[in-house]
């Protein structure tokens, strides 16, 4: 599954776990939203690359939120 990244946090040397915790909390939030809208929680992904932790949505879920009715805003 391809994901569209919607949030990212850069790990700092002083508190590398802070970025991971923030990403985990955001992923959980989006998984709950996914369930509320009829998507499986695995439509929300977590990735890490080059010291950056990222949260993303499946392309289908992202497109539905972006193109569907209602407001869309990036956090």
C-alpha positions as CSV (number, residue, x, y, z in Angstrom):
1,X,0.0,0.0,0.0
2,X,1.3,3.4,-0.9
3,X,0.8,6.2,1.6
4,X,0.6,10.0,1.3
5,X,2.5,11.5,4.2
6,X,0.5,14.0,6.1
7,X,2.6,14.7,9.2
8,X,6.3,14.4,10.1
9,X,8.6,15.0,13.0
10,X,12.4,15.3,13.0
11,X,14.1,13.3,15.8
12,X,16.3,15.5,18.0
13,X,19.4,14.3,19.7
14,X,18.1,15.5,23.1
15,X,14.8,13.7,23.0
16,X,14.6,11.2,20.1
17,X,11.7,9.4,21.6
18,X,9.5,12.6,21.5
19,X,9.1,12.5,17.8
20,X,8.2,8.8,17.9
21,X,5.6,9.4,20.7
22,X,4.0,12.3,18.8
23,X,3.8,10.2,15.6
24,X,2.3,7.2,17.5
25,X,-0.4,9.5,19.1
26,X,-1.2,11.0,15.7
27,X,-1.3,7.6,14.0
28,X,-3.8,6.4,16.7
29,X,-5.9,9.5,16.1
30,X,-6.1,8.9,12.4
31,X,-6.8,5.2,12.9
32,X,-9.8,6.2,15.0
33,X,-10.9,8.6,12.2
34,X,-10.4,5.8,9.7
35,X,-12.8,3.5,11.6
36,X,-15.3,6.3,12.0
37,X,-15.4,6.7,8.2
38,X,-15.5,3.0,7.3
39,X,-11.8,2.4,6.6
40,X,-9.6,-0.2,8.3
41,X,-7.0,1.1,10.7
42,X,-4.2,-0.2,8.4
43,X,-5.0,2.7,6.0
44,X,-2.9,4.8,8.3
45,X,0.9,4.1,8.1
46,X,3.9,5.1,10.1
47,X,7.4,5.4,8.5
48,X,10.8,6.5,9.4
49,X,13.6,7.7,7.2
50,X,16.7,9.8,7.7
51,X,15.8,10.7,11.3
52,X,12.2,11.8,10.4
53,X,9.2,10.0,11.6
54,X,6.1,10.3,9.3
55,X,2.4,9.4,9.5
56,X,0.5,8.9,6.2
57,X,-2.8,7.8,4.8
58,X,-3.5,5.3,2.1
59,X,-4.0,7.0,-1.3
60,X,-7.6,6.0,-1.3
61,X,-8.3,7.4,2.2
62,X,-6.3,10.6,1.4
63,X,-8.2,11.2,-1.8
64,X,-11.6,10.6,-0.1
65,X,-10.8,13.1,2.6
66,X,-9.3,15.6,0.2
67,X,-12.0,15.3,-2.6
68,X,-15.0,14.3,-0.5
69,X,-17.6,16.5,1.2
70,X,-16.6,18.5,4.2
71,X,-13.5,20.4,5.1
72,X,-10.0,19.2,4.8
73,X,-7.2,20.7,6.7
74,X,-3.6,19.7,7.2
75,X,-2.5,19.5,10.8
